[in-house]
Amino acid sequence: MGVVSAATVDPPLKAQDSRVTWRCRRSLEEADILTTCVGVFLSEEGQHDSRFGPLPFLPGASTRDSASNLLSLLLLVGLLRPSWCRPAHNVVLCNVLRSAVPHLDQLVKSSGHFHDLSSELLVDLLEDRLESLPVIQTTAAQLHLLKVNESLSLLYVHTRTFKAHVDWLKTVQENVSLATEAAGGASAQLLQLANLIKVSLHQVKEPVPQPMRPPSLPVVSTAFEALRYSVEVSQNLKVFCSWSKRVVRHVQKASRCPRR
């Protein structure tokens, strides 16, 4: 079967998404401490300047002792400051990714009804004859090598490719008087999934891949041949859905989406 390749793309979302904002946790009390520290060290010989308010330490401590303590605190605050800020997640992107999961679940159900064959009969009929179907790289190592925008681009291309094959299968089934409801439902789910991925690509500032040339698919004239192709498309679509869920989780994690 043919391999759909992804073009070289930009760095991951966290390095390129202008929508990522920075959220800081500095409290008013911490800001007051910093102001007091500055006031102490601006005054002569460590003498406290009343313009900056009272020193936030225990009664009985000398001004020089408090100044020394404040110096230590100032250094500590400076070291901790980077940990207060972290990139916030992209709300739109995270919501879209979460919405894609139910469509994938429904796709798995629909693909199981492309035919009514038992598991025993599937072994005899399953063949890799449609070379235009994507080859899905399912290993964890291959998945984690993908960047966020690369993952979404590849997911979009595979989704459009499978939709073209499911539409073709629906036509084949109609021509030989086989049931087409499952294929029709899968086609609608794939279209909605493609639209969601397109929104995700916009969110990470990644161009949507250009429409591909229609795959070259065989002419089918018998119900038996249509059944064989139904089995092949069904099994490959299930693999695609499993891989797609892993891609979605990968992108959610890289995009710091909250778990629900």
HELIX and SHEET records of a PDB file:
HELIX    1   1 LEU A   13  GLN A   16  1                                   4    
HELIX    2   2 LEU A   28  LEU A   42  1                                  15    
HELIX    3   3 GLU A   44  GLY A   46  5                                   3    
HELIX    4   4 SER A   50  PHE A   52  5                                   3    
HELIX    5   5 THR A   63  TRP A   84  1                                  22    
HELIX    6   6 VAL A   91  SER A  111  1                                  21    
HELIX    7   7 SER A  119  LEU A  125  1                                   7    
HELIX    8   8 ALA A  140  HIS A  144  1                                   5    
HELIX    9   9 VAL A  148  ASN A  175  1                                  28    
HELIX   10  10 GLU A  181  GLN A  203  1                                  23    
HELIX   11  11 ALA A  223  ALA A  254  1                                  32    
SHEET    1   A 2 TRP A  22  ARG A  23  0                                        
SHEET    2   A 2 ARG A  86  PRO A  87 -1                                        
END                                                                             
